[in-house]
Amino acid sequence: MSDSACYILGAGPFFGLVEQPQPGDYILAADGGYRHCQAAGLTPDLLLGDFDSLEDRPTSLETQTFPVEKDDTDSMLAMKLGLEKGFHTFHIYGGTGGRMDHTLANLQGLGYLAQHGARGYLYDEGFVFTAIQNDSITLPAREEGIFSVFCLGPESHGITIRGAKYSLDGANLTAFFPLGVSNHFQGEDVEISVVDGCLIIGWELENENPVG
C-alpha cells in the first residue's frame, strides 16, 4: 500500500479536490460525504457512518452502518479503517468548516494518524493541515505564503524550522501558546522537524500538491 492513498470524504464543506485519486487508491465516503463524491464524480469503495446526515443511502454501494451513540466520529471510523487496510497516506476532504468541534476532532485525527506511522492531509479552503510526530517534513520553496506550526498534546521538544522568515533551533512548543502561528515562506524549502512530540502544520495552498 506504500504507493497508494486513502481518500476520505466527510460531510463538511467541500472545496474541490487538490489531489485526484489514482488507480489503487481507496475512497471512503463518511456519511454525508457521499454527496461530495457525487459532486466530484467519484464512486466510493465503501460508504460508512451512522447516517445522521445522509437520508437517501445508495443501495448499490458496500456500506457499513454504525450506531449514532459511539466513541468515534464517522471520519475517525474511516481513518481507522484505512489504517487497518495498510494505508500510510490519507487525503481528507469535507473535514473542516461547518461545526468547529468536528474540525478540531479531525485535526486530532491527523495526530492519531501520525501516532500510527501515517501522514494525513486535511483540506480546508485554500489551506491544508498535516501532523508529524517525532518526524520531519519539507514544504516546497515558494516566494510568499503563510504556514503555521502548533503543538498537539503535551509539550513538544527539539523543534527546528529552517528556510522560513522566522526560524527555530531546538525549541519547545506547548499547546497553550500559539508561538508558531503565521510564519512566512521566503523562496526556500522550509524544513520542520520535532525530536519529541506531535505538531500540527498548516500552510496555504498555491496550486501545488501536498508534500510527501
Residue pairs with C-beta under 8 A, 6 or more apart in sequence:
1 85
1 86
1 87
1 88
2 88
3 24
4 22
4 24
4 25
4 26
4 87
4 89
5 19
5 21
5 22
5 25
5 26
5 87
5 89
5 90
5 91
6 25
6 26
6 28
6 78
6 82
6 85
6 87
6 89
6 90
6 91
7 19
7 21
7 25
7 26
7 27
7 28
7 42
7 90
7 91
7 92
7 93
8 28
8 30
8 33
8 75
8 78
8 79
8 82
8 90
8 91
8 92
8 93
8 95
9 27
9 28
9 29
9 30
9 33
9 34
9 36
9 37
9 40
9 42
9 44
9 93
9 94
10 30
10 31
10 32
10 33
10 36
10 74
10 75
10 78
10 92
10 93
10 94
10 95
10 102
10 106
11 30
11 31
11 32
11 33
11 35
11 36
11 53
11 54
11 74
11 94
11 98
12 94
12 95
12 96
12 97
12 98
12 99
12 102
12 103
13 94
13 96
13 97
13 98
13 125
14 36
14 39
14 40
14 93
14 94
15 93
15 123
15 124
15 125
15 126
16 40
17 40
17 93
18 91
18 123
18 128
18 205
18 209
18 210
19 91
19 121
19 209
19 210
21 27
21 42
26 45
26 46
26 82
26 85
26 87
27 37
27 42
27 43
27 44
27 45
27 46
28 44
28 45
28 46
28 47
28 48
28 78
28 81
28 82
29 36
29 37
29 44
29 46
29 47
29 48
29 61
30 48
30 49
30 74
30 75
30 77
30 78
30 94
31 48
31 49
31 50
31 51
31 52
31 53
31 54
31 74
32 49
32 53
32 54
32 94
33 74
33 93
33 94
34 44
34 47
34 54
34 57
34 58
34 61
35 54
36 93
36 94
37 43
37 44
43 61
44 61
45 62
46 61
46 62
46 63
46 64
46 81
47 57
47 58
47 61
47 62
47 63
47 64
48 63
48 64
48 65
48 66
48 74
48 77
48 78
48 81
49 65
49 66
49 74
49 77
50 65
50 66
50 67
50 68
50 70
50 74
51 57
51 65
52 68
57 63
66 72
66 74
66 77
72 80
73 102
73 105
73 106
73 109
75 92
75 95
75 102
75 105
75 106
75 109
76 105
76 109
76 112
79 90
79 92
79 109
79 112
79 113
79 120
82 90
82 118
83 113
83 116
83 118
87 118
88 117
88 118
88 119
89 118
89 119
89 120
89 121
89 212
90 113
90 118
90 119
90 120
90 121
91 120
91 121
91 123
91 210
92 106
92 109
92 120
92 121
92 122
92 123
93 123
95 102
95 103
95 106
95 109
95 122
95 123
96 103
96 106
96 122
96 123
96 124
96 125
96 129
97 103
97 124
97 125
106 122
107 122
107 129
107 131
107 152
107 200
108 152
109 120
109 122
110 120
110 122
110 129
110 130
110 131
110 152
110 200
111 131
111 133
111 152
111 153
111 198
111 200
113 119
113 120
113 131
114 120
114 131
114 132
114 133
114 135
114 198
115 133
115 198
119 130
119 131
119 132
119 212
120 130
120 131
121 128
121 129
121 130
121 210
122 128
122 129
122 130
123 205
126 204
126 205
127 202
127 203
127 204
127 205
128 202
128 203
128 205
128 210
129 200
129 201
129 202
130 137
130 200
130 201
130 202
130 210
131 152
131 198
131 199
131 200
131 201
132 192
132 193
132 194
132 198
132 199
132 201
133 194
133 197
133 198
133 199
134 194
134 195
134 196
134 197
135 193
135 194
136 191
136 192
136 193
136 194
137 191
137 192
137 193
137 201
137 211
138 189
138 190
138 191
138 192
138 211
139 147
139 185
139 189
139 190
139 192
139 201
139 203
139 211
140 189
140 208
140 211
141 163
141 185
141 187
141 188
141 189
141 190
142 185
142 187
142 206
142 208
143 185
143 186
143 187
144 184
144 185
144 186
145 184
145 185
145 203
145 204
145 206
146 182
146 183
146 184
146 185
146 203
146 204
147 164
147 183
147 184
147 185
147 190
147 201
147 202
147 203
147 204
148 178
148 180
148 181
148 182
148 183
148 201
148 202
148 203
149 159
149 161
149 173
149 180
149 181
149 183
149 192
149 199
149 200
149 201
150 173
150 175
150 178
150 180
150 181
150 199
150 200
150 201
150 202
151 173
151 174
151 175
151 180
151 197
151 198
151 199
151 200
152 175
152 198
152 199
152 200
153 175
153 197
153 198
154 175
154 197
155 172
155 173
155 174
155 175
155 197
156 172
156 173
156 174
156 194
156 196
156 197
156 198
156 199
157 172
157 194
157 195
157 196
157 197
158 170
158 171
158 172
158 193
158 194
158 195
158 196
158 197
159 168
159 170
159 171
159 172
159 173
159 192
159 193
159 194
159 195
159 197
159 199
160 168
160 169
160 170
160 171
160 191
160 192
160 193
160 194
161 167
161 168
161 180
161 183
161 190
161 191
161 192
162 190
162 191
163 186
163 188
163 189
163 190
163 191
164 183
164 184
164 185
164 186
164 188
164 190
165 183
165 184
165 185
165 186
166 183
166 184
168 180
170 195
173 179
173 180
173 197
173 199
180 199
183 190
192 199
192 201
